[in-house]
């Protein structure tokens, strides 16, 4: 299941190690996440400005975990491929 979050929605990419967050759109956060090394990906979370539904949860959530962000990377890559 792909997360249905608009690419221009404001979001913040945070790191559990306390590095400086990346504040921008969900697209920018996903693009940064995509180039992270595996350890950094494990520590990353995205804080949303509007909560979204996630598979397996009864309520909406404000935070996306690494596996959720990876789904958005896949969606971004699929959309890029469909343009070519």
C-alpha positions as CSV (number, residue, x, y, z in Angstrom):
1,X,0.0,0.0,0.0
2,X,1.4,3.4,-1.0
3,X,1.0,6.3,1.4
4,X,-1.2,9.0,-0.2
5,X,0.6,12.1,0.9
6,X,0.9,15.1,-1.4
7,X,4.5,15.8,-2.4
8,X,4.2,19.4,-1.6
9,X,2.9,18.9,2.0
10,X,5.3,20.5,4.5
11,X,7.2,17.9,6.6
12,X,10.4,17.6,8.8
13,X,12.9,14.8,8.4
14,X,14.3,14.1,11.9
15,X,17.1,11.9,13.1
16,X,17.0,10.0,16.4
17,X,20.7,10.8,16.9
18,X,19.9,14.5,17.2
19,X,21.4,15.8,13.9
20,X,19.9,18.9,12.4
21,X,16.4,18.3,11.0
22,X,15.5,18.9,7.3
23,X,12.5,21.1,7.0
24,X,10.8,21.2,3.6
25,X,8.2,19.3,1.6
26,X,7.6,15.6,1.9
27,X,9.3,15.2,-1.5
28,X,12.5,16.9,-0.2
29,X,12.5,14.8,2.9
30,X,12.1,11.6,0.9
31,X,14.8,12.6,-1.5
32,X,17.2,13.2,1.4
33,X,16.2,9.9,3.0
34,X,16.8,8.0,-0.3
35,X,20.6,8.9,-0.2
36,X,21.1,8.0,3.5
37,X,23.3,5.1,4.4
38,X,21.4,2.2,6.1
39,X,22.3,3.2,9.6
40,X,21.0,6.8,9.0
41,X,17.8,5.4,7.5
42,X,17.2,3.3,10.6
43,X,17.4,6.5,12.7
44,X,15.3,8.7,10.4
45,X,11.6,9.7,11.0
46,X,9.4,12.1,9.2
47,X,7.2,14.4,11.2
48,X,4.1,15.4,9.2
49,X,2.1,18.6,9.3
50,X,-1.1,16.7,8.7
51,X,-1.6,13.1,10.0
52,X,-2.1,10.3,7.6
53,X,-3.5,6.7,7.7
54,X,-1.0,3.9,7.8
55,X,-1.6,0.3,7.1
56,X,-2.2,-1.7,10.3
57,X,-3.2,1.3,12.4
58,X,-6.7,2.3,13.5
59,X,-5.8,5.9,13.9
60,X,-3.9,8.5,11.8
61,X,-0.3,9.2,12.7
62,X,1.9,12.2,12.6
63,X,5.2,10.3,12.3
64,X,6.5,8.1,9.5
65,X,8.9,5.3,10.4
66,X,11.8,4.2,8.0
67,X,9.7,1.5,6.4
68,X,7.0,4.1,5.6
69,X,9.5,6.5,4.2
70,X,10.9,3.8,2.1
71,X,7.5,3.2,0.6
72,X,7.5,6.9,-0.4
73,X,10.9,6.5,-2.0
74,X,9.5,3.6,-4.1
75,X,6.5,5.8,-5.0
76,X,8.8,8.7,-6.1
77,X,11.0,6.3,-8.1
78,X,7.9,4.8,-9.8
79,X,6.6,8.3,-10.7
80,X,10.0,9.2,-12.2
81,X,10.1,6.0,-14.3
82,X,6.6,6.7,-15.6
83,X,7.8,10.0,-17.0
84,X,10.4,8.4,-19.1
